[in-house]
């Protein structure tokens, strides 16, 4: 059973920055992808960014140039740096990891962290 623990959410002014983190209970080498999703009230959950093993990161058009997903070396933690935040970025952000097992791959979700962008 893989655990994902998120942190870093909070209240920020428009134009401000936040950094979210997602720590997995397994080595990063067991993780195929780690994606960041967000869900605002009344809206569907959407993928905003993802780290992908052996590939360049993915970014939704709405966050390109503002958000950066990264990790440090072989760390089991992936970060989402969010700059130039806008009110429309307000949502609960969820970390998702696709983890390689001995037989098959499985998806896991973090508990979610609230990001509120407001003046």
C-alpha positions in Angstrom: 0.0 0.0 0.0 1.5 3.3 -1.2 0.9 6.4 0.8 1.0 9.9 -0.7 1.2 12.9 1.7 0.6 16.4 0.3 1.5 19.7 1.9 2.1 23.3 1.0 -1.4 24.6 0.3 -2.8 27.8 1.7 -4.1 31.3 1.1 -2.2 33.6 -1.3 -2.7 36.9 -3.0 -3.1 37.1 -6.7 0.3 37.1 -8.3 1.8 35.3 -5.4 3.5 31.9 -5.2 3.1 28.6 -3.5 5.0 25.3 -3.6 3.1 22.1 -3.1 4.9 18.8 -2.2 3.9 15.2 -2.6 5.9 12.6 -0.7 5.5 9.0 -1.6 6.2 6.0 0.7 8.1 4.3 -2.1 11.3 5.1 -4.0 10.9 7.4 -7.0 12.3 4.6 -9.1 9.1 2.7 -8.6 7.0 5.6 -9.8 6.1 5.9 -13.5 4.3 9.2 -13.2 3.3 11.6 -10.5 0.6 14.0 -11.6 -1.0 17.1 -10.0 -4.8 17.4 -10.4 -7.1 20.1 -9.2 -10.8 20.4 -8.6 -12.7 23.5 -8.0 -16.3 23.5 -6.6 -18.8 22.4 -9.2 -16.1 21.5 -11.7 -14.5 18.3 -12.8 -11.0 17.2 -11.6 -8.4 18.2 -14.2 -4.8 17.3 -14.7 -2.6 20.4 -14.5 0.9 19.0 -14.4 2.8 15.8 -14.2 6.3 14.4 -13.8 6.9 11.4 -16.0 9.8 9.0 -15.8 12.1 9.3 -18.8 10.0 12.1 -20.4 9.6 15.8 -20.2 6.9 17.2 -17.8 3.4 17.8 -18.9 1.6 21.0 -18.3 -1.9 22.1 -19.0 -2.2 25.1 -21.3 -3.7 27.1 -18.4 -0.6 26.8 -16.3 2.2 26.7 -18.8 4.9 29.2 -17.9 3.6 29.6 -14.4 3.8 26.1 -12.8 6.8 23.9 -12.6 6.8 20.2 -11.5 10.1 18.9 -10.3 12.0 16.5 -8.0 15.4 16.5 -6.4 17.6 13.7 -7.5 16.2 10.3 -6.4 14.0 11.9 -3.9 10.6 10.4 -3.2 9.1 13.8 -3.2 7.7 15.7 -6.2 7.0 19.4 -6.1 4.7 21.8 -7.8 6.0 25.3 -7.9 3.1 27.7 -8.6 4.0 31.3 -9.6 1.8 34.2 -10.8 -1.2 32.6 -9.2 -4.6 33.7 -10.3 -8.0 33.5 -8.6 -9.0 30.8 -11.1 -6.2 28.6 -9.7 -8.3 28.2 -6.6 -9.0 24.5 -6.0 -8.2 21.5 -4.0 -5.0 20.1 -5.5 -4.5 16.3 -5.5 -1.3 14.3 -6.1 -1.6 11.1 -8.1 1.1 8.5 -8.5 1.2 5.6 -10.9 3.4 3.0 -9.1 5.2 0.1 -10.7 4.6 -3.2 -8.9 6.0 -6.7 -9.4 3.0 -7.8 -11.4 1.1 -4.6 -12.5 1.0 -0.9 -12.0 -1.4 0.9 -9.6 -2.7 4.4 -9.1 -2.7 6.2 -5.7 -4.0 9.5 -4.6 -3.0 12.0 -2.0 -5.4 13.5 0.5 -5.7 16.9 -1.3 -4.5 20.3 -0.2 -6.5 23.5 -0.6 -5.1 26.4 -2.6 -7.0 29.7 -2.4 -6.0 32.7 -4.4 -7.8 35.8 -3.3 -7.3 39.4 -2.3 
